[in-house]
Amino acid sequence: MKTNNDSITTERLIGERITERHFELLCDMHNNQEVMKTLGGVRSDDKTQQNLEWNMKQWADHGHGLWMFKDKENSEFVGRGGIRKVEVNGKSEIEVGYALMPEFWNKGYATEISNYSVGFAFSEFDYSNLVAFTMTTNKPSEKVMQKTGFKFESEIIHADIPHVLYRIQKSDWKK
C-alpha cells in the first residue's frame, strides 16, 4: 500500500493529502452554488464532515485518495482531486475525480489534476483501468475526461442523477 504521497507537485499546483485541517476549504467548496450544481447540490457542514471522513478513510484503506490543491504562486485554494475506490452500477471501480472553485475553471487545472491522478494510479498501483463520471449536463468535465484519454462507456444513474461514465485502460495511457 502506497502512503508516501502526502504532498505532491504538478506544473502549477501543490497538492496535500486531505485531512481534518481542510474542513473549512471543503465547506467553502460544498457551499458554492456554482461548484455544487455539478456535484448534486450544496452540502451542509455535517454532510461535508461525513464526506471528509470518507475521503480520509480512502487513504487509510487503500493508500490513495484526494489531494487538496493550491496554486504554487499564491497558495490560493484551487480545488480537490485524486483517485478513490467507489461503487458504480454495483461494481467496485477506481475513480479519477476532480472539482475546482469557479475562478479556476477553463484554465487547464482540472486536466492537470486528472493527468497527474491517472499517472499516479497506473504507476503506483496495479490497476488495469480507471473510471471518471459526471452529470450529463457537465460538458466541461466531460471534455477534461476526453483530454485525459478517457473513452465514453455508457450513461448511468449515480446518486439518483443521470451521469456519463468514461473509462481509461492502462494499456491506452500515454504518459
C-alpha positions in Angstrom: 0.0 0.0 0.0 1.4 3.4 -1.0 1.1 6.0 1.7 4.1 8.3 1.0 2.2 10.7 -1.3 1.1 13.1 1.4 2.2 16.1 -0.7 2.6 16.2 -4.5 3.5 18.8 -7.1 2.3 19.3 -10.6 3.3 22.0 -13.0 1.3 24.8 -11.4 -0.2 23.1 -8.2 0.7 21.8 -4.8 -1.5 19.0 -3.5 -1.8 17.9 0.1 -3.4 14.7 1.2 -6.9 15.6 2.5 -7.0 15.8 6.3 -9.2 17.4 9.0 -7.4 20.7 8.6 -9.0 21.0 5.1 -12.5 21.0 6.5 -13.1 24.8 6.1 -11.8 24.7 2.5 -14.1 21.8 1.7 -17.0 23.6 3.4 -16.3 26.6 1.1 -16.4 24.3 -1.9 -19.5 22.4 -0.8 -21.4 25.7 -0.1 -20.5 27.2 -3.5 -23.7 27.1 -5.7 -21.7 27.0 -9.0 -19.4 24.2 -8.0 -22.1 22.1 -6.4 -24.6 22.3 -9.2 -22.2 19.9 -11.0 -21.9 17.6 -7.9 -25.5 17.1 -6.9 -26.3 20.2 -4.8 -24.9 22.3 -1.9 -24.0 20.2 1.2 -24.4 21.0 4.9 -21.4 21.2 7.1 -22.5 17.8 8.6 -22.6 16.2 5.2 -19.2 17.8 4.4 -17.8 16.3 7.6 -19.1 12.9 6.6 -17.6 13.3 3.1 -14.2 14.4 4.6 -14.1 11.4 6.9 -15.0 9.1 3.9 -12.2 10.6 1.8 -9.7 10.3 4.7 -10.7 6.7 5.1 -9.8 6.1 1.4 -6.2 6.9 2.3 -6.2 4.6 5.3 -7.9 1.7 3.5 -6.4 2.0 0.0 -3.3 4.1 0.2 -4.7 6.8 -2.1 -7.5 9.4 -2.1 -8.0 13.0 -2.7 -5.4 15.8 -2.5 -6.4 19.4 -1.8 -4.7 21.7 -4.4 -3.4 25.2 -4.0 -1.8 27.4 -6.6 2.1 27.3 -6.4 2.5 31.0 -6.9 -0.1 32.5 -4.4 -1.3 29.5 -2.3 -4.9 30.1 -3.3 -7.2 27.1 -2.9 -7.9 25.7 -6.4 -9.8 22.6 -5.7 -9.5 18.9 -5.0 -8.8 15.8 -6.9 -7.3 12.3 -7.0 -8.3 8.7 -7.1 -10.9 6.9 -4.9 -12.5 3.5 -4.7 -16.2 3.8 -5.5 -19.2 1.7 -6.4 -20.6 2.3 -9.9 -23.6 0.3 -11.1 -23.0 -2.2 -8.3 -19.3 -2.8 -9.2 -16.2 -1.6 -7.4 -14.2 0.9 -9.5 -11.3 3.3 -9.1 -12.5 6.8 -9.9 -10.4 9.7 -11.0 -12.2 12.7 -9.6 -11.7 16.5 -9.5 -13.6 19.6 -8.6 -12.4 23.2 -8.8 -13.5 26.5 -7.5 -15.2 28.6 -10.3 -12.4 31.1 -10.6 -10.1 28.3 -11.7 -12.4 26.9 -14.4 -11.3 26.9 -18.0 -7.6 27.3 -17.2 -6.4 23.7 -17.6 -6.2 22.9 -13.9 -8.7 20.1 -14.0 -6.9 18.4 -16.8 -3.6 18.9 -14.9 -5.1 17.2 -11.8 -6.7 14.5 -13.9 -3.5 13.7 -15.8 -1.5 13.5 -12.6 -4.1 11.3 -10.9 -4.2 8.8 -13.9 -0.4 8.6 -14.0 -0.3 8.1 -10.2 -2.9 5.4 -10.3 -1.2 3.5 -13.1 2.4 3.9 -11.9 1.8 3.3 -8.1 -0.9 0.7 -8.2 -1.7 -2.3 -10.2 -5.0 -1.0 -11.6 -5.9 -2.2 -15.2 -8.4 0.6 -15.7 -9.9 3.7 -14.2 -13.3 5.4 -14.5 -14.5 9.0 -14.4 -18.0 10.2 -14.4 -20.0 13.4 -14.3 -23.6 14.6 -14.6 -24.8 14.5 -18.2 -25.1 18.3 -18.1 -21.4 18.9 -17.1 -19.9 19.1 -20.6 -16.7 20.9 -19.4 -15.9 17.9 -17.1 -16.6 15.5 -19.9 -14.1 17.4 -22.0 -11.5 17.0 -19.3 -12.1 13.3 -19.3 -11.6 13.2 -23.1 -8.4 15.3 -22.9 -7.0 12.9 -20.3 -7.7 9.9 -22.6 -10.9 8.5 -21.1 -13.4 7.0 -23.6 -17.1 7.2 -23.3 -18.6 3.9 -22.0 -22.2 4.5 -21.1 -24.9 6.6 -19.4 -25.5 5.6 -15.8 -27.6 6.7 -12.8 -25.3 7.6 -9.9 -26.6 9.1 -6.7 -30.1 9.1 -8.3 -28.8 11.5 -11.0 -28.1 10.8 -14.7 -24.3 10.7 -15.4 -22.0 9.7 -18.2 -19.3 7.1 -17.4 -15.9 7.2 -19.1 -13.1 4.6 -18.7 -9.4 4.5 -19.5 -7.3 1.3 -19.8 -3.8 1.2 -18.5 -2.7 -0.1 -21.9 -4.1 3.1 -23.6 -2.5 5.5 -21.1 0.0 7.9 -22.8 2.4 9.2 -20.2 
